[in-house]
Amino acid sequence: MRDNTLKYVLVLPAVLVVFATAIWPLMESARLSATVGRLNRPGSLDQYIGLENYTWAFFEEPSFWNSVWVTGVYTLLTVGLTTLLALGLALLLAPGGRLRSGVQTLLILPFAMSPALIGVSFRFMFNPEFGLFDAFFGVVMPPLADVSWLADPTLAFAVCVMADVWGWIPFLTLVLIGGLASIPQDTIEAAQVDGASGWRVFRDITLPQLGPVLAVVIILKSIFSLKTFDQIFMLTNGGPGTATQTLSHYIYFNGMKYGQIGYAASVAWLMVIPMILLTYLYAKYVFRKN
């Protein structure tokens, strides 16, 4: 067998796996998005209606725009807070940083927990009767004791953001530590010899050289925040009302609970559009030429 033929034969199993697990489901969901697609109506999965599901989502369904708003605010807050906190921890854990061993130990616990488990844990911790935070506030800040955190729309949303930030900080911190380690130390030492303060060194040397890594971190975290589901499902299930219903939960709610597979597929494709853009930006930064 020729070498040219062999390389295609060797890569064929991987191509088949990608086609079966990614490309084919995407093609099938695109087809379903153009159908009535109701599980309680026989034959509706083959009843084509064109772009009606998309126009219904845009012009007739306020709950769709509510989930878009919730997802957008959730993404902005989680990405911003996680990146800032992870950058601070990375600076502490960088070679010569303070509190290196102690903070590094604290990073292990969130890194080992799944998003669903984090959601369950925070749901119990914010329980107004026997939750950890309720007991803590009862001692430190009594006015905040016995507060039904997950029953208030604003507080429930804040808890969801807090849980996501807590779970993602370890990964982003480790990535940023790698980025800090790649910065030439002689440049920093030269600036320090010239009398530059720590803030000037960070602003003029560290941050610009860390820019590409920060861009990758922000894009990657944005992708995961946009499609978050399991943590929201286990923590608030989109409630109270629809205060924490993200797009992923909205798709699940319509597809699995109401059986509107066609409509859910169309909303899923609407969510794919920003994901494709973010993936393109991610690939551009990761595989850019030096």
N, C-alpha and C positions, 0 to 999 in steps of 0.2 A: 504493500500500500504506500502510495506517495505521501511525502510529508505534508503537502498541501491538503490532501484529502484527510489525513489523520487528524489534523488540528480541528477540522470541522466535526469529525466524528467524536472527538473528545469533548467538545463544547456542546454537542447536541443534547445530552441529558440535562444540563443546566438550562438551556433554552426551553426545553419542554416543560421543566418545572416552573419557570417564570411564566410561560404561556398559560399553564394550567392554574396557577395560583394568583396571577395578576392580570394578564392581558385578557384572557377569556372572561373572567368575572366583570371586568370593566366594560367589555363589549356587550355582555348580557345585560348589565345594568343600564347601559345607554339605550338598548332596545326596549327594556321595560319602562324607561322614563317617557317613552312615546306611546304608551298604552294606558288604558283605564287602570289595569293592574290591581283589582280588588280581589282579595282572597275569598270573599263571600259571594262572588259573582262568577260562576263557571264561564270560561271562555274569555274573560276580561283581560287575561294576560296576553291575548293575541288580538285584542280590539284596539287598533291604532287610532290615536287622536292627535298626533303631531306634537305641537308645542303647547297644548292646552294646560298641561301640568305646570309648565314653567310660568305661563301667564297667570295662572291661578295663584301661584306662590307670590309673584310680584305685585299683583293688583287686587287680589281678593282675600288674602290671608294675612291679617295683622300679626298672628302668632309667629309667622315666618320672620317678619321683620323684628319682632321682639327677640327671637333667638339669635338673629344676626347682631343686634345691638348687644345682647349679653355676651356673645362670643367675642365681639370686637373689644369691649371694655375688659373682659376677662383676659384676653390675649395681651392687651397693652399693659395691664397691671402686673400680670404674672411675669411677662418677659422683662419689663423694666425693673421690678423689684428683685427678681431672681438674678438678673445680670449684675445689678449694683452690689447686692449682698455677696454674690459669688466672687466678684472682683475684689471686694474688701477682704474676704477670707483668703483669696489667692495671694494677695499682697502679704497677709500675715504668715502664710505657709510657704512663701517663696524662700529660697536660700537666704538665710540671714534674717528672715521675718520673725516677728515676735509670736509667742504662744503657739509655735509650730506643732509640737507634740500633742498638746491638749486639744486644739481644734481639729487636728487630723483624726484623733480618736472619735470625736463627736460626729465626723462625717460618715462613719461606717454604718450607723443605724439606719438613717433614711435611705442610703444607697442599697440596702439589702431588702427593702420592703417594696411590694408591688403597689401600684396606684390604688387598686381596689382595697387593699389592706390599709393603706393610709386613710382612705375615705371612711372605712369602718372605725378606725382608731379615733379619728377626729370627731366622728359622730358621737362616740361614747364620751370622749373627753369634754365635749361641749354640752353634755346632757345636764339640764338644770337641776336634777335631783341628786345624781351621784357622780357627776363628771369631775374630772381633775381640775379643769379651769374654774368651775363653780366653787370648788373648795378653796382654790388659790385666791380667787377674788373675795371670797368670804372672809379671808384673813387680812389680805392686803388692801382691797378696795371694796368694802361691804356694799356700797350702792350698786355694784355690778354683779352681786351675788343673786342667785335665783332668776337670772335673765334667760329667757328662752331664745337662745342665739339662733337656732335653726328655724324658729317660727317667725322671725322678723325678716322681711325681704333683704334689707340692707345688710344686716348682721350675717345672715346666711350666705350672702354673696361674699362678704369679707372672709368668712371662715373657709369657703371654697378656695379663694385666692391664697389664704394663709397655708392651707394644706398643700396646694400645688407648689408654692414657693419652697416650703419646707422639704418636699420630696425631691425637687430638682436641683437645689443648691449644691449637693455633693458632686454631681456629674459635671455641672458647669464650672465648679471650682477646680476640679482636677484638670479640665481642659485648659482653663486659664493659667493654671500653674505651669503646664507644659509650654504655653505661649510665653510666659514670663521667663522661663528657663532658656528660651531661644534668643532672648535679647542679649547682645554683646555687653558684657560687664565692663569692658574697658571704656566704652562710651559713657556709662553712668559714673564710673570712677573719675574720669576726666572732668566731667561736669562738677562733681563734688569737690575736686581739687581746686577748681576755679571759683568755688564759693557758692555754688547753686544750692538753694534750699531743697528740702525733700519734696515740697510741692512743685517747685520748678522742674526738678528732675522727672517727676511723674508726668507733669503736663506737657513738657517739651520733648521728652525722650521716651519714657516708658509707654505712655498712652498712644502716641503716633505709631510706634513699632508694634504695639499690640492690636492695632486697628483691624487688620485682616482676621485675626483670631476672634476678636470681639464681634465682627460682622458674621462670621460663621456661627458663633454661639447664639447670637440674636435670631438669625434666620432659622437655625435648627430648633430653638425653643419656640419660635412662633409657629412652626409646623406642628409641633406636638400640642401646643396650647389650642390651636384651631380645631384639632380633631379629638380633644379630650372628651372622654365619655365615662369610663369605668369609675373614676374617682367621684365624679358628679353623681353618677347613678347610685353609688353606695352611700354617699354622704347626705345628699338632699333629694335625690331622684327628681331634680329639676325644680323643686319647690323652695319655699312656699308659693303656691300658684305656679307661675312660670318665671319666677325671679331669678333662678339659676339654670334655666333651660338653655343649654348651648345647642348649636346646630346639630352636633352628633346625637345628643339626647332627643332633639326634635325629630330627627330622621328615624331613630329607633321607636319613638313614641307613635309616630304615624304608621310606620311599616309593620311593627310587631304587635302593637296594641289594637290599632284600628284596621289593620290589614290593608292599608293603602300602599301597596308595594310600588305601583307606578309613580305615585306622587313622591314617595320617599326616595325613589331612585333619582327623580329629577332634582330634588333638593340636594341629594348627595353630589350630583354632578355640578350644581352651582357652588358647592363647597370645594370641588376639585379645582376650580379655576384659580383661586388664590394659592392653593397648594402647589399647582404646577408652576406658577410664577416664583414662589418661594423656593421650590426645588431647583428651578433653573438658576436662581441667584446663588443657592448653596453650591451647586455643581460648578458654577463660574468661579467662586472663591476657592473651593477645594482643589479643583483641577486646573487652576490658572497657571500659565507659564511663568517661570521665574525670569 
